[in-house]
Amino acid sequence: MLTAGILTSLCFFSMSFTAHAQPASRVVEGGGTGPYKAIMKEDPSLKAHTLFVPQDLSKFSKKQQLPVLVWGNGACANSPFEHYKFLNEIASYGYIVLATGYFPNEGERYRGPMSTTEQQIESIDWIIAQNADSKSPYYQKIDVKNIAVAGMSCGGLQTLYNCADPRIKTLMICNSGLFNESNAGSAVGGMPMPPKSKLKEIHSSIIYILGGETDIAYNNGMDDFHRIDHVPACATNFPVGHGGTYAQPHGGEFSVVALAWLNWQLKGDKEAAKMFKGPDCQLSKREKWTIEKNAMFDELK
């Protein structure tokens, strides 16, 4: 989790993150490596959120819809400025990503009030309404039965706070985990702090993507994982620490694993399932990665 020292470093961030006069948009890293080149954009009807979506929506219809990824940011920042490459990469593989917070200005970092847990719920409400609105560019193009909610660090706490929402198909907790009573005092003020009992409200599959033992969220995340025995869960680790690989080109290794999980859980992709399924799963053979699975994990098809 974020320490007070890390949050203090956020004090150097730019203060220019506000809604633009005209909706902002930008193509990131050529639109990503996927088959549906993506764009990062604002939508005036969804304030304080950033969208990542394929540029050409004509390729999607009621027969080929976009699953949804709802995302919460590290430090509960109200902008996905640290994660935009990672999120853009996911969108390029045929997803609509709704990230909490203001559009990232190029070359600038966010400084301002924290985001809230409610913004993830706003994202879900908004995209379901858009799918039902004949005037929306997303009309009948969204797979509202396949929604993942995810977040990094403080954003992972927001995700776990919202875990009981029945519209969630799967959860992805990145560099995060709930605090114990014994270490709750090390949390930064303003973070959501649900108790460990909150884990019992999870009703979907869940993956933890952690940065190994040097990740300050490692102990919290692994403790969560070892407590979850009522839904399929796995914990994956890549030894890069708390910052993950989000800022690397196309989101680095974290994008590879996140995409495999989403493709399996939201698209039913059996090839993607091989990353996680079985004692000799692909992830266990991928350099530096480790994976642990609970007793219910093999129930996932």
C-alpha positions in Angstrom: 0.0 0.0 0.0 1.0 3.6 -0.3 3.0 5.0 2.6 2.9 8.5 3.9 6.3 9.1 2.2 5.0 8.0 -1.2 1.9 10.1 -0.8 4.0 13.1 0.1 5.8 12.8 -3.2 2.5 13.4 -4.9 2.7 17.0 -3.6 4.9 17.7 -6.7 2.1 16.9 -9.1 0.6 19.4 -11.5 -2.7 21.0 -10.5 -4.0 21.4 -14.0 -6.3 18.4 -14.0 -9.8 19.8 -14.7 -12.4 19.2 -17.3 -11.5 20.6 -20.7 -13.6 23.2 -22.6 -13.9 20.6 -25.3 -13.7 16.8 -24.6 -10.1 15.8 -24.7 -8.7 12.8 -26.5 -5.4 11.3 -27.4 -4.1 8.2 -29.1 -1.6 6.5 -26.8 1.3 4.3 -28.1 -0.3 4.0 -31.6 -3.5 2.8 -30.1 -2.0 -0.3 -28.4 -0.9 -3.6 -29.8 -4.3 -5.2 -30.0 -6.5 -5.6 -33.1 -8.8 -2.7 -32.1 -6.7 0.5 -32.0 -7.8 2.4 -28.9 -8.2 6.0 -27.9 -8.1 7.7 -24.5 -10.9 10.3 -24.2 -13.3 12.3 -22.1 -17.0 12.1 -22.3 -19.0 15.2 -21.1 -21.7 13.0 -19.7 -19.4 11.2 -17.3 -17.5 13.8 -15.4 -14.2 13.1 -13.6 -13.7 9.8 -15.6 -11.4 8.8 -18.5 -12.4 6.4 -21.2 -10.2 4.0 -23.1 -12.1 2.5 -26.1 -11.5 1.2 -29.6 -11.5 4.0 -32.1 -13.7 2.3 -34.6 -16.9 1.3 -32.8 -18.5 0.2 -36.1 -16.8 -3.2 -35.5 -19.0 -3.8 -32.5 -22.7 -4.6 -32.3 -25.2 -6.6 -30.4 -23.5 -9.7 -31.7 -20.0 -8.6 -30.8 -20.0 -6.5 -27.7 -17.3 -4.8 -25.6 -16.8 -6.2 -22.1 -16.2 -3.5 -19.4 -13.2 -2.8 -17.2 -13.8 -0.3 -14.4 -10.5 1.0 -12.9 -9.4 2.8 -9.7 -6.1 4.5 -9.4 -3.1 4.2 -7.1 -3.1 6.8 -4.2 -6.8 7.1 -5.0 -5.7 9.7 -7.5 -8.5 11.3 -9.4 -6.7 10.7 -12.7 -5.3 7.5 -14.3 -2.0 9.4 -15.2 0.1 6.5 -13.8 -1.9 3.7 -15.6 -2.9 5.0 -19.0 -0.5 2.8 -21.0 -1.7 -0.3 -19.2 -5.4 0.7 -19.6 -5.0 1.7 -23.2 -3.4 -1.7 -24.1 -6.4 -3.5 -22.6 -8.9 -1.4 -24.6 -7.0 -2.3 -27.8 -8.0 -5.9 -27.3 -11.7 -5.2 -27.5 -12.7 -3.7 -24.1 -14.2 -0.4 -22.9 -12.2 0.8 -19.9 -13.7 3.4 -17.5 -11.1 4.8 -15.3 -11.8 6.9 -12.3 -10.6 10.5 -12.6 -9.7 13.3 -15.0 -8.1 12.9 -18.4 -4.3 12.8 -18.0 -2.5 15.8 -19.4 0.6 14.7 -21.4 3.7 14.9 -19.3 2.0 16.0 -16.2 1.1 14.4 -12.9 -2.1 14.8 -10.9 -2.3 16.8 -7.8 -5.7 17.3 -6.1 -8.3 15.7 -4.0 -8.6 12.0 -3.8 -11.1 10.0 -5.9 -14.0 8.2 -4.1 -15.3 4.7 -4.1 -18.6 5.9 -5.6 -16.9 6.8 -8.9 -16.5 3.1 -9.7 -20.3 2.7 -9.2 -20.9 5.8 -11.3 -18.9 4.1 -14.1 -21.0 1.0 -14.0 -24.3 2.9 -13.9 -23.2 5.1 -16.8 -22.1 2.4 -19.2 -25.3 0.3 -18.6 -27.4 3.4 -19.3 -25.3 4.2 -22.5 -25.9 0.6 -23.7 -29.6 1.1 -23.4 -29.7 4.6 -25.0 -30.4 4.6 -28.7 -28.8 8.0 -29.0 -25.5 6.8 -27.5 -22.5 5.7 -29.7 -22.3 2.7 -27.3 -25.9 1.6 -27.9 -26.2 -2.2 -27.7 -22.4 -2.4 -28.2 -21.6 -3.1 -24.5 -21.6 -6.5 -22.8 -23.1 -5.4 -19.5 -23.2 -8.9 -18.2 -19.4 -9.0 -18.3 -18.0 -6.2 -16.1 -14.7 -6.4 -14.3 -13.8 -4.0 -11.5 -10.2 -3.5 -10.7 -7.7 -1.1 -9.1 -4.1 -0.5 -8.1 -3.1 0.1 -4.5 -5.7 2.5 -3.0 -7.8 1.8 -6.1 -7.7 -1.8 -5.1 -9.2 -0.9 -1.7 -11.9 1.0 -3.6 -12.6 -2.1 -5.6 -12.8 -4.3 -2.6 -15.1 -1.8 -0.9 -17.4 -2.2 -3.9 -17.0 -6.0 -4.2 -20.6 -6.9 -3.3 -22.1 -5.1 -6.3 -24.1 -7.9 -8.1 -23.2 -6.6 -11.6 -19.5 -7.5 -11.1 -18.3 -10.6 -13.0 -14.8 -10.6 -11.8 -12.3 -8.6 -9.6 -8.7 -7.7 -10.3 -6.7 -6.4 -7.3 -3.4 -5.0 -8.3 -0.6 -4.1 -5.8 -3.2 -4.0 -3.0 -4.9 -5.7 -0.2 -6.9 -4.9 2.9 -5.2 -3.8 6.0 -5.2 -5.8 9.2 -6.0 -4.2 12.5 -2.3 -4.5 13.4 -1.1 -2.4 10.4 -4.0 -0.1 9.7 -2.1 2.7 11.3 0.3 2.7 8.4 -2.4 3.6 5.9 -2.6 7.1 4.4 -5.5 9.2 5.5 -8.4 9.2 3.1 -8.1 5.6 2.0 -11.1 3.4 2.2 -10.5 1.0 5.1 -13.0 -1.9 4.9 -12.3 -4.7 7.5 -11.0 -8.1 6.4 -14.6 -9.4 6.9 -15.4 -7.5 3.7 -13.8 -10.3 1.8 -16.8 -12.5 2.6 -18.9 -10.2 0.4 -17.0 -11.1 -2.7 -19.3 -13.1 -5.0 -17.1 -13.4 -8.1 -13.8 -14.8 -9.2 -10.8 -12.7 -8.1 -7.1 -12.4 -9.0 -4.4 -10.6 -7.1 -1.6 -9.2 -9.2 1.2 -8.2 -6.9 4.8 -7.0 -7.2 6.5 -9.7 -5.1 7.8 -9.4 -1.6 9.2 -5.9 -2.1 5.7 -4.7 -2.9 4.5 -2.8 0.2 1.1 -4.3 -0.4 2.4 -7.9 -0.6 1.6 -9.0 2.9 -1.9 -7.4 2.8 -2.7 -8.9 -0.6 -1.4 -12.4 0.2 -3.3 -12.3 3.6 -6.5 -11.5 1.7 -5.9 -14.4 -0.7 -5.3 -16.9 2.0 -8.6 -15.8 3.7 -10.7 -16.2 0.5 -12.2 -19.7 0.5 -15.7 -19.2 -0.8 -15.0 -18.1 -4.4 -12.3 -19.0 -6.9 -9.1 -16.9 -6.2 -5.5 -16.8 -7.3 -2.6 -14.7 -6.3 0.1 -13.9 -8.9 3.4 -12.2 -8.2 6.1 -10.5 -10.4 9.1 -9.2 -8.5 9.0 -5.5 -9.4 7.8 -3.9 -6.2 4.8 -1.7 -5.6 5.0 0.3 -8.8 4.2 -2.6 -11.1 4.9 -2.3 -14.8 2.1 0.1 -15.7 4.4 2.8 -17.0 6.4 0.5 -19.2 5.6 0.3 -23.0 2.0 -1.0 -23.4 1.9 -1.7 -19.6 4.6 -4.3 -19.5 4.1 -7.7 -18.0 1.1 -6.7 -15.9 -0.8 -6.1 -19.1 -0.1 -9.6 -20.3 -1.5 -11.3 -17.2 -4.4 -8.9 -16.8 -5.5 -9.4 -20.4 -5.3 -13.2 -20.1 -7.5 -13.0 -17.0 -10.0 -10.6 -18.6 -10.1 -12.6 -21.8 -10.8 -15.8 -19.9 -13.3 -14.4 -17.3 -15.2 -11.9 -19.5 -14.9 -13.5 -23.0 -14.7 -17.2 -22.1 -11.4 -17.5 -24.0 -10.2 -21.1 -23.4 -6.7 -20.3 -24.8 -6.3 -17.4 -22.3 -7.4 -19.8 -19.5 -4.2 -21.8 -20.1 -2.3 -18.9 -18.5 -3.8 -19.9 -15.2 -5.4 -23.4 -15.4 -3.6 -26.6 -14.4 -0.4 -27.4 -12.4 1.7 -26.5 -15.5 -0.1 -23.3 -16.4 1.7 -20.9 -18.7 2.1 -18.3 -15.9 4.1 -20.8 -13.8 6.5 -21.1 -16.7 6.7 -17.4 -17.5 10.0 -15.9 -16.3 9.9 -14.5 -12.8 6.1 -15.0 -12.3 4.6 -17.1 -9.5 1.0 -18.1 -9.0 -1.0 -19.6 -6.1 -4.6 -20.8 -6.3 -7.2 -21.6 -3.7 -9.1 -24.8 -3.5 -12.1 -23.5 -5.5 -10.0 -22.2 -8.4 -10.3 -25.4 -10.5 -14.1 -24.8 -10.5 -13.5 -22.0 -13.0 -14.2 -23.3 -16.6 
